[in-house]
Amino acid sequence: MDHDVTDVAEARYELVISVDARRSGEYDDIEKTRMRARIYRVLETAFTHTKIARDSLHLEDRGDGVLVSVSGQVPVARLLGLWMVEVHEKLRDENRALRVPLGLRVGMHVGPVRHDDRGIAGRAVDLACRLADSAVARQLLDAERADLVLVVSGSLYEDVVSGGGKFIEPARYSAARLELKEGAVTAWCHLPGRPAPAIGPRGPQPATRAGAHDVNGMDEADDVNDETDADVTASRDSGEADARYHVQGDMSQHSQNIYQQPVHIGRTTGDAGRRKG
């Protein structure tokens, strides 16, 4: 979207999407270039398949990710629903040929956004970026052996997610209390294609079971998460009122998070989603 400099003073309510790559600092220069190309293929393919026009989008390159704002004319539910399904499917396609799968953390929030000739700014932008970069997002991606995690703001959950919709299932989200630089906020976490993530009192067990595999076919002993210094207060939407936990270390692991054809939504190709045994 093109915006005149004269529009800077006018904040527009837009959906802000922050996309970050998992452990981007571990890529060398050549692999980082390939990683960036994969991220753009994933996002742009998803925008095309969901019929979101390019002139409805503002994209900023962030080196190891992309910052996006979407015009208010595009229904937010389309991004939370069908677009996330398309992102997940394309990401899985990209990861089939990779020894170390590309992992993406996505943060979303709707709020006032100001545009100038250098990009976008505002508290809504800051919050979306904080959600994607949060300790909970990082820990869930590793603890659950997932390739994609979505973290939405509390207001976005209440206004859109909680009501459900096409490819939007509130029961597959779990609440977490995040300690951000601006203060504590409640966010909601979702792992596309899986049940609601378990955010509970116990950290994940070391994934070293003989013959165990994750959904991408990698041995679970590979790429074990070594981040253990987070202190996160989280709550699990388990159907019980006020179920709250104080978590030291990584987030807990849901032992039954396995892709199976009957519960997966979106396109599948080949033998995607089958558990190796």
N, C-alpha and C positions, 0 to 999 in steps of 0.2 A: 504494500500500500504506500502510495506517495502522499506526503503531508507537507504543506507549506510551513515555513518557519513561523508564519503568523498564527498557526494553530497551536503553538506551544502552550499557550495559556489555557487552552481548552482541553480538559481531561475527558477522555472517552472511556466508557465502560466496555472493557474487552476481556476476553479470556487470555490469560498469559500462561504459556507452557514453557517450562524449563526442562531441557533434556541434557543429561550428563552421562558420560561413559564411565563404566566401572574401572577403577584403577588405571586411569589413563596415563599416569606417570610411569608405569611399568613398560609402556610401549617404547621401542626405539623410534628414530625419526622416520624410517621407511614404513614401519608398521603403523605408526600414528597417522601417516597420510592415508593408508589403506583403511584404517579405522574410521577416519573422518568421511571418506567416500561411502563407506557402508552406512553410516548414520544418515547421511543425506539421501541415499537410495531408499532406506527404510521410511523416512519421514515423507519424502516427496511421492513415493509410490502410494503411501496411505492417503495422502491428500488427494491424489488423482482418483483413487478407487472410491473415495467418499464424496467425490464431486465438489470439492471445496476449491473455488477459483483462486488462482494465484494473486489476483488483485485484492482478495479479502485477507491476505496474510502479510505480516511483516516478519522477516527472518533475519536474525543477527547471528553471525558465526562467533562462537566462544572458544575456539581452539579444540577443546575436548567435548564439545557439545553445541547445542543450538538453542537460542532464545527466540520464542515465537509469540506474537500477539495475533489474535484472530478477531476480525471485525464483529461487532455486536449483531450484524445482520445474519451471521451464521449461528444456528441453534447450538447452544453449548452441549446439549444432549448428544448431538451427532459426534462431537469430539470425544466425549466420555464413553460413548457406546461404540458405534461402528468404527470410528477412527482408531480407537485403541485396539480393537480386534485386528484391523488391517496392519497396524504397527507390529503387533505381536506375531502375526503370520509371516510378514516379510522378514522380521528379525530372525525367526526360526529358520526361514529359508537361507538367510545369510550365514547362520551359525552351523549349518549341517556340514560345511566343508572346513570348519575351523577346529583346530586342536584346542584352543582356548576360546570359548564362545564370547562374543561381544555381549556385555551386560549394560542395560540402560536403566537409569533412574529418571522418572518423569514427575515433575511437580506441576500442579495446576491450581490456579486461583483466578477469580473474576473480580475486577476492581477498576478504579480510574487509572488510565494510562496516558501519559503525555508523550507526544512524538516531537522530535526535532530532526534536523538534517543529519544527525549522528546516530540516532536510534531511539530507544524508548526508555522511560524512567518512571519512577513512582513507587509507592509502598506496595502496590499490587505486584509489581515486577520483583521487588526485593523478596516478598513472601514466597512467590513461586520458586525463586532460586533457592531460598533457604529450605523449602520442603524437599526439593530434589537432592540437595546436598546434606540433608540431615543424617544423623547417626542411625536413626531407625531405618531409613531407606537403604543405607549402605549395609547394615547388618542383615536386614531381611533378604536382600539380594544374595548374600553369601550363605546365610544360615539355611535358607530354603532351596539352595542350588537352583535359583531361578535366573532367567535371562532378562526379565522385565519387572519393574515394580512401579506402581503409580501411587503417589501421595497427593491427596487433595486437601484443600483447606476446610476447616470446620463449616464455614458459611457455604462453600460450594457443595459440600455433602448435604447440608440441611436444605438448600434451595433446589438442588437438582438430583443428586444421587439418591437421597432417601425416598423420593417418589418413584424410583425405578424407571423403566423404559426399555426400549429395544437395546439389548446387549448391556443393560445397566442393572445389576443385581445388588441391592444394598446389603444382602446377607453375606456377600463375599468380601465385605470391607470390615476392617477392624480399627478401632480407635486407638490412638496413641497420644500421650502428652509429650510435646517436644519443648525442650529448653533452647530457644533461639536467642540470638544476640539482642533482639528487640523485646524479649520476654517469653513467657510460657504460652504456648498455643495448643489447641487440640487439632490434630489432623487425622485423616482416615486413610488407611493403607490397603492396597489391593494388588494381588498377584494374578494377572490375567490368565484365565484358563484353570484356575485352582480355587479351592475353598478359601474362606477367610483365613488370613495368616494367623497363626497362634502367637500372640504377644502375651506371654505369661511369666511366671516367677522363675522359671529355670532357663538357663542358657542352653544353646544347642550342644548335643553330644558330638564328640569328634567323629567325623564321617569316615571311619576306617573299617567298616564291616566288609569282610571278604566277599567279593563278587557283587558288591552293591554298585548301582549306577544311578546317575541323575537323569533328568529328562532329556538331556542332550547326548546321552550315551557315554559320558565321561565317567571314569572311576571317581567315586565320591572322595577318595583319599587325595585326589588332585586339587590344587588350588584351595586348600582349607583356609578359612578365614582366620586371620591372626589379630584382628582388632578386638581387644578385650578391655579397653579402658573407658568405655562409655558408661554414663550413669543416666539412665532414662526412666522416667516415670511413665507407665503405660497402662492403658485399660483395654480389655478385650470385650467386644460386643458379643457376649456368649448367651444372651437371653436372660441373664440374671442381673438384677438391678445393682448398680454400683459395684461391679466386679472390677476391682483395681489392684494393680500390683506395682511393686517397686523393683526395678530390674537393675542388677549390677552386671555389667558385661554384655555379651551379645544377646540378641533376641532369641526366644526359644524356637525350636524347629517343629514343624507339623509333619509327623512321620508318614502321613497318608497323602501327601501332596504329590500325586502321580498323574500324569496326563493319561486319560483314557478316552477313547472315541465317543462313548455315550454322553460325556459331560463337556466335551470341547466344543467351542463355538467358533465359527469362521471357517475359512477354507483349509483343507488339509491335503497334502500331497505325499505320495510315496508311503513310507512306513512311519511318517511323523507321528510322534506321540506314543509309540509303542514302547513299553518298558522292556529292556533287555534282561535276559535271565539265563 
